[in-house]
């Protein structure tokens, strides 16, 4: 992407008001589903941290928070499909109720890798929550238990999601037009 395009503001796909309304709904669902239980909330870094921090403050069940760093994009607009763990969680998950919070499920390969890795740690349950799901781009069958929004093939940024380190701080989910 040429430098002039990097500074160009993305177009709004999901405004902040709509984001926060949907987060409140997801928080109610999770609070209902886990009533009387404690959860281990795992934030997939780096793209999920804004979504994660906003959402966990709305969930009304006891929880601990963990962070898992993975990378499958680098500075490209398409997932490489190769998942690299950059930061692992340190706490044991055995017999605990785990929810993985991811920013976007694109190919589904990263989330599948993460879910399989976490299941090997023998939790009582493991579910997933994604802000964005791109059903048309899935390369594997992956079940996302809580979905914020289903979107098309747009390349999205903002609300924690970056492109080459930029746009994470936008208060909305935007998209960058590809090609000319």
N, C-alpha and C positions, 0 to 999 in steps of 0.2 A: 504494500500500500504506500503510495507516494506521501511525502511529508504533508503536502497541502490537504490530502484527504484525512490524515490523522487528526487535524485540528477541526475538521468539519463535524458539527454536532449531529449525533444520530437522530433519526426520526422517532417520535414516541410510538411505542407499540402498546404498552400497558402503563397508564398513568398511575402516579403514586396513590391516589385515592382508591382506585380499583385494587391495587396491590394490598393495601392495608385492610380493606373490607374482606378480601379473600383470606388473608392471614387470620383474621378473627374467626372466620368459619372453620378453617383447618384446626385452629387451636381448640375450638369447641369440640370438634370431632375427636381429636387426640385426648383431650381431657375426659371426655365421655368414655372412650374405649379403654383408657387406662386408670379409671377411677379405682382407688384403693391399691394401686400398684406404684412402684417407683420405677422410673425409666432412666436409662443411660442414653442421653442425647448426643449423637456423634455428628459433628459438623465437618463436612468435606471441604477442605481448604483448597484454594483460596476463595473461589467464587461464591461460596455459600455463606460467608460470615455475616453479611448484612441481613439477609433473609433469616438466617439462624438466630441472630441476636434479637431481631424484631419478634420472631415467632415464639421463642422460648419464654419471653416475658408475658405472653398471653396464655400459655399453657398452665392449667391449674392442677398439676399433680407434682409430687416430689420428684426431683431429677438431679442427676449429676451430668456434667458436660465434659465431653472429650473432643479431641480434634484429630483428624486424619488428613494428612496431606497427600494428594495424588495429582499426577499430571498426565494428560494424554493429548494435549493440544500444542504445547510449546508456544510459538508465536504464529501459528497457522490458524486459518479459519475452519479447518476440518480436523476432527479427531484422528490421531494417528492409529488408534485402536490398540496401541501399546501402552499399558498402564504402568506408571512408575510411582512407587510409594516414596514420598519425600519426607513424611513424618508419620510414625505409627503411634497408636494409642498405647498407653502404659498400664492401664488398669485391667484386671481380669474381668471377663464378661460372663463367666460361667454362671448359669441359673439367673441371669439378669434379663430384663426386658429392654431391648435395644431398638432405637429408632435412628436411622441414618438420614441426615438432612443434606440433600444435594441441590445445587442451583439449577442444573439442567440435565435432562436425560435425552441425549442426542442419538448416538448409535446404540446405547444400552450396554455397551461392552464394559465401560468403567464401573457402572453400578453392579453389573453381574459379577465382576471380579471382586468388588468390595463385599457384596452380600455373601458370596461363597467363602471368602476369607474370614468374615465374621462368624458365619455358621460353624466353621471349624473350631471356634473358641467355645462352643457349647452354651450359647445363651438360652434362656427360657423361651424367648421369642425374638425375632428380628424382623422389623418392618422398615419400609422406606418412605420418605417424603421428599418430593421434588417441587421446586417452585415452577419449573417449566418442563413440559414433555413434548417432544417432537415425534409423534407417532409415525409420520411418513419416513423418518430417517432411521428407524430402528433396524439394527442388523442382527439382533438376537431377541428372543422372547424374554422380557423382563417385566415383572409385576411391580408397579409403583402403587403403594397402598394409599398414599395421600398426594394428590396432584393439585397444584395451584392453578395452572393454566395449560391447556393444550395449544400449541402454536404450530405454524407451518415450518417452512425451511429457512426462515429468516436467520441471518447471523445477528444474534442479540448481544447487547452490552448494557451496562448500567445495573444499579441495585446490587453491586458487588461483583458483577460479571465484567471481565475486562477483554480487551483486545490488545495484545502486546503491552500490557501494563497500564493501559489508559481506560478511562470511562467508568471505573469501579464506583466512583462517588456520585454518579447520577442518581437522583431520587426516583427514577422511573426505569422501566425496561424499555430500551430503545433498540433500533435495528440499523445496521449499516447496509446501505445498498451495495450489492456486489456487481462487478462488471460495468461496462459502459455501453 
